[in-house]
Amino acid sequence: MDSTAKFSGKQADYAAARPSYAAAFLAHLAALYPAGAAAADIGSGTGKLTAQLLDAGFSVFAVEPNDDMRNEAERLLAGRAGFVSVAGRERATGLPSGSVDFVTAAQAFHWFDAAAFRRECLRILRPGGRVFLVWNNRVADAPVNVETFRVFRAFCPGFRGASNGFDARAAAFDDFFGGPYERLEFPNPLTFSQDSFLRRAFSASYALPETHSAFPAYRQALYEVFDRFAADGLLAVPNVTEVYAGVLRAD
């Protein structure tokens, strides 16, 4: 399956239950760029980071290839000043050359053709523009996350680890940036109700579909994880916003 189709039909769960990114990361961007600066948010999905960039005062080209996800972002963000929705992808955004001050890719780089994305960033960025590769990462050794991942491994054949099993090794970023870059980490603890915890799980690319015969057992296993670790009806999930950022060295 083309990766752009993996989230078809998941837009409601994604918009409802996927977390936003750490406020400290947005403050970091605001310290680097003035209000009104132009951003390209590539693989923008339902607009989780896009909305935060707009709140920070930036103009945002939200570039998303999946129709369901892009339409949901348009429904949620229509009329927001500075919001432009674009049907494009990492290798062909459709944006004019030299049109943006910085590029973000939130929870998306692991799906990209990195070399093609690099070329496109070099084309659309103004001189000195940075790229920010962003993830919300659940703290892997936290007991609640260990048990949640155990359920995914047991029931979801497509589960290869968080972020599609992306291995954030230095080589991947060395190749992409072609020069110096920085790794930033911002605490971003999450709190879920039972409903949002399940919907977060169901929004994943690898989630077992409701039509699968094992879905009731899968859902029950997730209920059991929630009940084991929740307190007063809420589940705290250790999580960080992790960012790799730098100026791309020209080819």
C-alpha positions in Angstrom: 0.0 0.0 0.0 1.2 3.5 -0.8 2.0 5.2 2.5 -0.2 8.1 1.5 -3.3 5.8 1.8 -2.4 4.3 5.2 -4.5 7.0 7.0 -7.5 7.0 4.8 -10.6 6.8 6.9 -8.7 7.5 10.1 -9.1 11.3 10.1 -11.8 11.6 12.8 -9.8 9.5 15.3 -6.6 11.3 14.3 -8.0 14.7 14.8 -9.7 13.8 18.1 -7.0 11.9 19.8 -3.6 12.6 18.4 -1.7 15.0 20.7 -0.4 18.4 19.9 3.3 19.2 20.2 5.1 20.7 23.1 4.3 24.4 23.7 8.0 24.9 24.4 8.8 23.8 20.8 6.4 26.5 19.5 8.1 29.0 21.7 11.4 28.0 20.3 10.1 28.7 16.8 8.7 32.0 17.8 12.1 33.0 19.2 13.7 32.2 15.8 11.1 33.7 13.4 8.8 36.8 13.5 5.1 36.6 13.4 4.0 36.4 9.7 6.9 34.2 8.7 5.9 31.6 6.1 6.1 27.9 7.0 5.5 24.8 4.9 4.1 22.0 7.1 4.7 18.9 5.0 2.7 15.8 5.6 0.4 18.0 7.7 -2.4 15.5 8.2 -5.4 16.9 10.0 -3.4 20.0 10.9 -2.2 19.2 14.4 1.1 21.2 14.1 -0.4 23.5 11.5 -2.9 24.8 14.0 -0.2 25.5 16.6 1.9 27.3 13.9 -1.1 29.5 13.1 -1.6 30.2 16.8 2.0 31.3 17.0 1.3 33.9 14.3 2.9 32.1 11.3 1.5 31.8 7.8 1.3 28.1 6.9 1.1 26.1 3.7 -0.3 22.8 5.0 0.8 20.2 2.4 -1.0 16.8 2.6 -1.5 14.1 0.0 -4.2 12.1 1.7 -7.6 13.5 0.8 -9.4 12.4 4.0 -6.8 13.9 6.2 -6.5 17.2 4.2 -10.2 17.6 4.0 -10.4 17.3 7.8 -7.8 19.9 8.3 -9.7 22.2 6.0 -12.9 21.6 8.0 -11.1 22.4 11.2 -9.0 25.3 10.0 -11.0 27.0 7.3 -11.1 30.7 7.7 -8.0 30.9 9.9 -5.7 33.8 8.8 -2.6 32.5 7.1 -3.9 29.0 6.5 -3.4 27.6 2.9 -4.2 24.0 2.2 -2.2 22.3 -0.5 -2.7 18.9 -2.1 0.9 17.8 -2.5 3.6 15.6 -1.0 7.2 15.7 0.2 8.6 15.3 -3.3 6.3 17.7 -5.1 4.7 20.3 -2.8 3.5 22.5 -5.6 4.9 25.6 -3.7 6.9 28.3 -5.5 10.6 28.2 -5.3 12.0 30.3 -2.4 8.6 30.8 -0.9 9.0 29.8 2.8 11.1 30.7 5.7 11.1 27.2 7.3 9.8 23.7 6.8 8.2 21.4 9.4 7.5 17.7 9.1 5.6 16.4 12.1 5.2 12.7 12.6 5.8 12.3 8.9 9.5 12.1 7.9 9.6 8.4 8.4 7.1 8.0 5.6 9.1 10.2 3.2 11.5 9.6 0.4 14.2 11.5 2.3 16.4 12.4 -0.7 13.4 13.7 -2.7 12.1 15.6 0.3 15.6 17.2 0.8 15.7 18.4 -2.8 12.2 19.9 -2.5 13.1 21.7 0.8 16.2 23.2 -0.9 13.9 24.4 -3.7 11.1 26.0 -1.6 13.2 27.4 1.3 14.6 30.9 1.3 18.3 31.2 1.9 19.2 30.2 5.4 15.8 28.5 6.0 15.7 25.7 8.5 14.0 22.3 8.4 12.4 20.9 11.6 11.7 17.1 11.7 9.3 16.6 14.6 8.0 13.6 16.5 5.8 13.0 19.6 7.6 10.0 21.1 6.1 8.0 23.9 8.8 7.2 26.4 9.6 3.6 25.4 10.5 2.2 28.8 7.5 3.7 30.7 5.4 0.7 31.9 2.2 2.0 30.3 3.9 2.3 27.0 5.6 -1.1 27.3 2.2 -2.7 27.8 0.6 -0.7 25.0 3.3 -1.7 22.6 2.9 -5.4 23.7 -0.8 -5.2 22.7 0.2 -3.7 19.3 2.7 -6.5 18.7 0.2 -9.2 19.6 -2.7 -7.9 17.5 -1.4 -5.6 14.7 0.6 -7.4 12.0 1.7 -4.1 10.5 3.2 -2.8 13.8 6.9 -2.4 13.4 7.4 0.0 16.3 6.4 3.6 16.9 6.8 5.9 13.8 6.7 2.9 11.5 9.8 1.5 13.2 11.9 4.5 12.2 15.4 4.2 13.7 16.5 7.8 14.6 20.2 7.0 14.0 22.6 9.9 13.4 23.3 8.6 9.9 19.7 9.3 8.8 20.0 12.9 9.8 23.6 13.3 8.7 22.5 12.3 5.2 19.5 14.5 5.2 21.0 17.7 6.6 24.4 17.2 4.9 26.0 19.3 7.7 25.4 20.5 11.3 22.0 20.0 12.9 20.7 19.9 16.4 18.6 17.5 18.4 16.1 19.2 20.7 13.8 17.5 23.2 10.8 19.1 25.0 8.7 17.3 27.7 5.2 16.8 26.4 3.4 14.5 28.9 0.0 13.3 27.7 -3.3 12.6 29.5 -6.0 10.4 27.9 -9.6 9.5 28.8 -10.5 5.9 28.0 -12.1 7.0 24.8 -9.2 9.1 23.6 -6.7 6.4 24.5 -8.5 3.9 22.3 -9.0 6.5 19.5 -5.3 7.3 19.6 -4.6 3.6 19.1 -7.1 3.3 16.3 -5.6 6.3 14.5 -2.3 4.5 13.9 -1.4 3.3 10.4 -1.1 -0.3 11.7 -4.3 -0.4 13.8 -6.4 -3.5 13.4 -9.6 -2.5 11.5 -13.0 -2.9 13.1 -13.9 -5.5 10.4 -11.1 -7.8 11.5 -12.3 -10.9 13.5 -9.7 -10.2 16.2 -10.8 -6.6 16.7 -13.0 -7.2 19.8 -10.1 -8.9 21.6 -7.7 -6.1 20.5 -10.1 -3.5 21.9 -10.5 -5.5 25.1 -6.7 -5.7 25.5 -6.5 -1.9 25.2 -9.3 -1.5 27.8 -7.3 -3.6 30.1 -4.1 -1.5 29.7 -6.1 1.6 30.4 -7.8 0.1 33.5 -4.5 -1.1 34.9 -2.7 2.3 34.7 -5.4 4.9 34.8 -6.3 6.9 38.0 -9.6 8.6 38.4 -10.6 7.9 34.9 -7.5 9.4 33.3 -4.3 7.9 31.9 -0.9 9.7 32.1 1.4 8.7 29.3 5.1 9.8 29.4 5.9 11.5 26.1 8.4 13.9 24.6 8.4 16.1 21.5 11.7 15.3 19.7 13.0 17.6 17.0 15.9 17.5 14.6 16.6 20.9 13.1 19.1 22.6 10.8 19.9 24.4 7.6 20.3 22.0 4.7 23.7 22.1 3.0 23.2 22.8 -0.7 24.0 19.9 -3.0 
